[in-house]
Amino acid sequence: MSDALLHVAAAVILRPDGQVLLAQRPAGKAYAGYWEFPGGKLEPGETPREALDRELAEELGLTVRHAAPWLVQQYRYPHAHVLLHFFRVFEWDGDPVGHDGQAFAWQTPGRFDVAPLLPANTAVLRALLLPPVYGISMADEIGEAAFLARAKAALRWLQRHLLGNPAGTFSVQKFFDTLKSQGLPVGKNTLHDYLAHLEDAFLVRTVSLHTASERQRMVNPRKAYPIDPGLISLYERTGRVNLGHALETAVFLELERRGCETDYVRTRDSYEVDFFARNPEGDATLIQVCTDVSDPSTYEREVRALSAAAAEHRGALPLLITFDTLPPRSPLPKLLRWQPAIAWLLGDELPGNPR
């Protein structure tokens, strides 16, 4: 498989009754017979919107009148690495006709009766299921206006807390207690839902503790990251330059872009390592991110944690990533590797151990 990223425009064509149009991939193409949102790859020099208009005209005979960019989803197939630019199409001229002989069908989100679906559509299918209005159970007791004001305040607190503490741990139980002490009693299940909605809205991402126990994953705090490091300065209350958390966020987002399954690690001695990442090929890496390890105490802290995690996860490559482009002054332990952040983000090969 080529590592070249293939850009694709895809259309979520919406009828007023809420149904969306799916097309079946014709024989002779990869994943023939699978159902997908119509569209196709960008030609050289094309924008995603230009490709959308061209593909819908060529494939289905539709002229787009009103479309809006929606989600961008990256996915690795065995045969290709694709970046899908999804558009919601609200108005068009013409009736769909399969010019390539492909079948098509109008489907209701959540009740599709065609199968199989292309796996890259998972995030879009979840987003389509989000209702425009959420039911509120206590509105009759305290009044709709008061309940909506409470919910809005709780959601605002949650958003500010997550974005104001980038790369920090987040516990629903502790946040529930904080809101309750401030006179905002919101259910813990509701807070779990709010957190899921903020992730679905592509505002934050969370990672769980790396463990084989699902119960431990559920009861331990998660770490939260903004979807863009640029949001960190907007929510930084002290005015400081939060370079360390911005770098850790950038590394996490790059791991997501590379399709890695990512957790954080806490060792038996309670040392913490930022990421345990497993790429699509199955290779595991322990990653500790630090802006600068020139201070001896910082170097000792970061290396101690990474070494302890490496001893417990022997199949993973322990990697120290620093903002500084110069290697650590002190030699790293034998198994540990180092790479400057700029080289890692660009996908450069790992250097040998600095000596």
C-alpha positions as CSV (number, residue, x, y, z in Angstrom):
1,M,0.0,0.0,0.0
2,S,1.2,3.5,-0.9
3,D,1.7,6.0,2.0
4,A,0.5,8.8,-0.3
5,L,-2.7,10.4,1.1
6,L,-5.6,10.2,-1.4
7,H,-8.1,13.1,-1.1
8,V,-11.7,12.2,-1.7
9,A,-14.9,14.3,-1.8
10,A,-18.0,12.6,-0.5
11,A,-21.6,13.9,-0.5
12,V,-24.2,13.4,2.3
13,I,-27.2,14.3,0.2
14,L,-30.1,15.1,2.5
15,R,-33.8,15.1,1.6
16,P,-36.2,17.2,3.7
17,D,-37.6,13.9,5.2
18,G,-34.1,13.2,6.7
19,Q,-33.1,10.4,4.3
20,V,-29.7,10.3,2.8
21,L,-28.5,8.9,-0.6
22,L,-26.2,5.9,-0.7
23,A,-24.6,4.5,-3.8
24,Q,-23.3,1.0,-4.4
25,R,-19.7,0.6,-5.6
26,P,-19.8,-1.0,-9.1
27,A,-18.0,-4.2,-10.1
28,G,-14.3,-3.8,-10.9
29,K,-13.6,-1.3,-8.1
30,A,-12.1,-2.0,-4.7
31,Y,-14.8,-3.0,-2.3
32,A,-17.3,-3.7,-5.1
33,G,-20.8,-4.1,-3.8
34,Y,-20.2,-2.0,-0.7
35,W,-22.5,1.0,-0.1
36,E,-21.0,4.5,0.4
37,F,-21.8,8.1,0.2
38,P,-21.3,9.2,-3.4
39,G,-18.2,11.1,-4.5
40,G,-14.7,10.4,-5.7
41,K,-11.1,11.4,-5.6
42,L,-9.8,14.9,-6.3
43,E,-8.2,15.5,-9.6
44,P,-4.9,17.5,-9.7
45,G,-5.5,21.1,-8.9
46,E,-9.1,20.6,-7.7
47,T,-10.6,21.7,-4.4
48,P,-12.8,19.3,-2.5
49,R,-15.9,21.4,-3.4
50,E,-15.0,21.3,-7.1
51,A,-14.5,17.6,-7.0
52,L,-17.8,17.2,-5.2
53,D,-19.7,19.1,-8.0
54,R,-17.9,17.2,-10.8
55,E,-18.3,13.7,-9.2
56,L,-22.1,14.2,-8.5
57,A,-22.6,15.4,-12.1
58,E,-20.6,12.5,-13.6
59,E,-21.9,9.7,-11.3
60,L,-25.5,10.7,-10.7
61,G,-26.4,13.6,-13.1
62,L,-26.9,16.0,-10.2
63,T,-26.1,19.7,-10.2
64,V,-25.3,20.9,-6.7
65,R,-27.0,24.2,-5.6
66,H,-26.3,24.3,-1.9
67,A,-23.6,22.3,-0.1
68,A,-21.6,22.9,3.1
69,P,-18.3,21.3,4.3
70,W,-19.0,19.0,7.2
71,L,-16.6,16.4,8.5
72,V,-13.1,15.3,7.4
73,Q,-12.3,11.7,8.1
74,Q,-9.0,9.8,7.6
75,Y,-9.0,6.1,7.0
76,R,-6.4,3.5,6.0
77,Y,-7.6,0.7,3.7
78,P,-5.4,-2.2,2.7
79,H,-5.1,-0.6,-0.8
80,A,-5.1,3.1,0.0
81,H,-4.8,5.8,2.7
82,V,-7.7,8.2,2.2
83,L,-8.7,11.6,3.5
84,L,-12.5,12.0,3.0
85,H,-13.9,15.5,2.8
86,F,-17.6,15.1,3.6
87,F,-20.1,17.7,2.5
88,R,-23.8,18.0,3.4
89,V,-25.8,18.7,0.2
90,F,-29.1,20.4,0.8
91,E,-30.2,21.5,-2.6
92,W,-29.6,20.1,-6.1
93,D,-31.1,19.9,-9.5
94,G,-32.0,16.6,-11.2
95,D,-32.9,13.1,-10.1
96,P,-30.1,10.7,-9.4
97,V,-29.3,8.3,-12.2
98,G,-26.4,5.8,-11.9
99,H,-24.3,6.7,-14.9
100,D,-21.8,4.0,-14.1
101,G,-24.5,1.4,-13.7
102,Q,-24.3,1.5,-9.9
103,A,-27.4,1.1,-7.7
104,F,-28.4,3.8,-5.3
105,A,-30.9,4.0,-2.4
106,W,-32.4,6.6,-0.1
107,Q,-31.9,5.5,3.5
108,T,-32.9,6.7,7.0
109,P,-30.0,7.2,9.3
110,G,-30.0,4.5,12.0
111,R,-32.2,2.2,9.9
112,F,-30.2,1.4,6.9
113,D,-31.4,-1.7,5.1
114,V,-28.5,-2.0,2.6
115,A,-25.2,-3.7,3.4
116,P,-22.3,-3.8,3.7
117,L,-21.2,-0.2,4.3
118,L,-17.7,1.1,3.7
119,P,-15.8,1.1,7.0
120,A,-14.6,4.7,6.6
121,N,-18.2,5.9,7.0
122,T,-18.4,5.1,10.8
123,A,-17.8,8.6,12.1
124,V,-20.3,10.1,9.6
125,L,-23.0,7.5,10.6
126,R,-22.6,8.5,14.2
127,A,-22.8,12.2,13.4
128,L,-26.0,11.6,11.4
129,L,-27.6,10.0,14.4
130,L,-27.2,13.1,16.6
131,P,-30.7,14.6,17.0
132,P,-31.2,18.3,16.5
133,V,-32.9,18.6,19.9
134,Y,-32.2,16.6,23.0
135,G,-35.0,15.6,25.4
136,I,-34.7,17.0,29.0
137,S,-36.2,14.9,31.7
138,M,-36.6,17.4,34.6
139,A,-38.0,20.3,32.7
140,D,-41.5,19.8,34.1
141,E,-40.2,19.9,37.7
142,I,-38.1,23.1,37.6
143,G,-39.4,24.7,34.4
144,E,-38.0,24.5,30.9
145,A,-36.2,27.8,31.0
146,A,-34.4,27.1,34.3
147,F,-33.5,23.6,33.2
148,L,-32.0,24.7,29.9
149,A,-30.1,27.4,31.7
150,R,-28.6,24.8,34.1
151,A,-27.7,22.5,31.2
152,K,-26.1,25.3,29.3
153,A,-24.1,26.4,32.3
154,A,-23.0,22.8,33.0
155,L,-21.9,22.3,29.4
156,R,-20.1,25.6,29.4
157,W,-18.2,24.7,32.6
158,L,-17.3,21.3,31.1
159,Q,-16.0,22.9,27.9
160,R,-14.0,25.5,29.8
161,H,-12.6,22.9,32.2
162,L,-11.5,20.5,29.4
163,L,-10.0,23.2,27.2
164,G,-8.5,25.1,30.1
165,N,-6.6,22.0,31.3
166,P,-5.1,20.5,28.1
167,A,-3.4,17.2,28.5
168,G,-4.8,17.0,32.0
169,T,-6.7,14.1,33.6
170,F,-10.5,14.4,33.8
171,S,-12.8,12.5,36.1
172,V,-16.5,12.6,35.7
173,Q,-17.0,11.9,39.4
174,K,-14.8,14.8,40.5
175,F,-16.4,17.2,38.0
176,F,-19.8,16.0,39.1
177,D,-18.8,16.9,42.7
178,T,-17.6,20.3,41.6
179,L,-20.8,21.2,39.8
180,K,-22.9,20.0,42.8
181,S,-20.9,22.2,45.2
182,Q,-21.6,25.2,42.9
183,G,-25.4,24.5,42.9
184,L,-25.5,22.8,39.5
185,P,-26.7,19.2,40.2
186,V,-26.2,17.4,36.9
187,G,-26.4,13.7,36.6
188,K,-23.1,11.7,36.0
189,N,-24.7,10.0,33.1
190,T,-25.5,13.4,31.6
191,L,-21.9,14.5,32.0
192,H,-20.8,11.3,30.2
193,D,-23.2,12.2,27.4
194,Y,-22.0,15.8,27.3
195,L,-18.4,14.6,27.1
196,A,-19.3,12.3,24.2
197,H,-21.1,15.1,22.4
198,L,-18.0,17.4,22.7
199,E,-16.0,14.6,21.1
200,D,-18.6,14.1,18.4
201,A,-18.5,17.8,17.7
202,F,-14.7,17.5,17.1
203,L,-13.9,19.9,20.0
204,V,-11.9,17.6,22.3
205,R,-10.4,14.1,22.2
206,T,-9.9,11.9,25.2
207,V,-7.6,8.9,25.9
208,S,-8.0,6.3,28.6
209,L,-5.6,4.4,30.8
210,H,-3.8,1.6,29.0
211,T,-5.0,-1.6,30.6
212,A,-6.5,-4.9,29.6
213,S,-9.3,-4.4,32.2
214,E,-12.3,-2.6,30.8
215,R,-13.4,-1.8,34.3
216,Q,-10.1,-0.1,35.0
217,R,-10.5,1.9,31.8
218,M,-13.9,3.1,33.0
219,V,-13.1,4.0,36.6
220,N,-9.7,5.7,36.0
221,P,-9.6,9.3,34.8
222,R,-9.1,10.1,31.1
223,K,-6.8,12.6,29.6
224,A,-8.4,15.3,27.5
225,Y,-6.9,17.2,24.5
226,P,-8.3,20.0,22.4
227,I,-8.8,19.2,18.7
228,D,-6.4,22.1,17.8
229,P,-3.4,23.3,19.9
230,G,-4.4,26.8,19.0
231,L,-7.4,26.6,21.4
232,I,-5.0,26.3,24.3
233,S,-4.1,29.9,24.4
234,L,-7.7,31.0,24.2
235,Y,-8.6,29.2,27.4
236,E,-5.3,29.8,29.3
237,R,-6.3,32.0,32.2
238,T,-2.9,32.9,33.5
239,G,-1.6,34.2,30.2
240,R,1.4,31.9,30.2
241,V,2.8,30.2,27.1
242,N,1.7,26.6,27.6
243,L,4.3,25.1,25.2
244,G,4.5,21.8,26.9
245,H,0.8,21.0,26.7
246,A,0.6,22.4,23.2
247,L,3.5,20.0,22.1
248,E,1.8,17.0,23.8
249,T,-1.5,17.9,22.1
250,A,0.3,18.2,18.7
251,V,1.9,14.7,19.2
252,F,-1.5,13.2,20.2
253,L,-3.3,14.7,17.1
254,E,-0.5,13.3,14.9
255,L,-0.9,9.9,16.4
256,E,-4.6,10.1,15.6
257,R,-3.8,11.2,12.0
258,R,-1.6,8.2,11.7
259,G,-4.4,5.9,12.7
260,C,-2.9,4.8,16.0
261,E,-4.8,3.4,18.9
262,T,-3.7,5.6,21.8
263,D,-3.8,5.4,25.6
264,Y,-1.8,6.8,28.4
265,V,0.3,4.7,30.9
266,R,0.6,4.6,34.6
267,T,3.2,2.2,36.0
268,R,3.0,0.1,39.1
269,D,5.1,2.7,40.9
270,S,2.6,5.4,39.7
271,Y,4.9,6.9,37.1
272,E,3.0,8.3,34.1
273,V,3.9,8.2,30.4
274,D,2.0,10.3,28.0
275,F,1.1,7.7,25.3
276,F,1.0,4.1,24.5
277,A,0.4,4.1,20.8
278,R,-0.2,1.1,18.5
279,N,-0.1,1.8,14.7
280,P,-2.3,0.0,12.1
281,E,0.6,-2.4,11.5
282,G,0.5,-3.5,15.1
283,D,3.8,-1.8,16.2
284,A,3.7,-0.3,19.7
285,T,5.5,2.8,21.0
286,L,5.7,4.4,24.4
287,I,6.0,8.2,24.0
288,Q,7.1,10.7,26.6
289,V,6.8,14.3,25.4
290,C,8.8,17.1,27.0
291,T,9.7,20.6,25.7
292,D,13.2,20.6,27.3
293,V,15.2,18.1,29.3
294,S,18.3,20.2,29.9
295,D,17.4,20.6,33.6
296,P,18.7,17.5,35.4
297,S,15.6,17.0,37.6
298,T,13.4,17.2,34.5
299,Y,15.6,14.7,32.6
300,E,15.6,12.3,35.6
301,R,11.8,12.5,36.0
302,E,11.0,11.9,32.3
303,V,13.5,9.2,31.8
304,R,12.6,7.4,35.1
305,A,8.9,7.2,34.0
306,L,9.7,6.1,30.5
307,S,12.2,3.4,31.7
308,A,9.6,2.1,34.2
309,A,7.0,1.9,31.5
310,A,9.4,0.2,29.1
311,A,10.1,-2.5,31.7
312,E,6.4,-3.3,32.0
313,H,5.7,-3.1,28.3
314,R,8.7,-4.9,26.7
315,G,7.2,-5.1,23.3
316,A,6.9,-1.3,22.9
317,L,9.6,1.1,21.7
318,P,10.3,3.7,24.4
319,L,10.7,7.1,22.8
320,L,11.4,10.5,24.3
321,I,10.2,13.4,22.1
322,T,11.5,17.0,22.9
323,F,10.8,20.4,21.4
324,D,14.6,21.0,21.6
325,T,16.4,19.8,18.5
326,L,19.5,19.0,20.4
327,P,19.8,15.6,22.1
328,P,19.8,15.3,25.9
329,R,23.2,16.1,27.4
330,S,23.2,12.9,29.5
331,P,23.2,9.6,27.7
332,L,19.8,7.8,27.6
333,P,19.5,4.3,29.1
334,K,20.3,1.6,26.5
335,L,16.8,0.8,25.3
336,L,15.4,4.4,25.2
337,R,15.3,6.4,22.0
338,W,15.1,10.2,21.4
339,Q,13.8,12.3,18.6
340,P,13.2,16.0,18.2
341,A,9.5,16.8,17.8
342,I,9.9,18.4,14.4
343,A,11.6,15.3,13.0
344,W,9.0,13.0,14.5
345,L,6.1,15.1,13.2
346,L,7.7,15.0,9.7
347,G,8.0,11.2,9.9
348,D,11.8,11.1,9.9
349,E,13.6,7.9,10.7
350,L,14.7,7.5,14.4
351,P,18.3,8.5,15.1
352,G,20.6,6.2,17.1
353,N,20.9,6.8,20.8
354,P,22.6,10.1,21.7
355,R,25.9,9.5,23.4
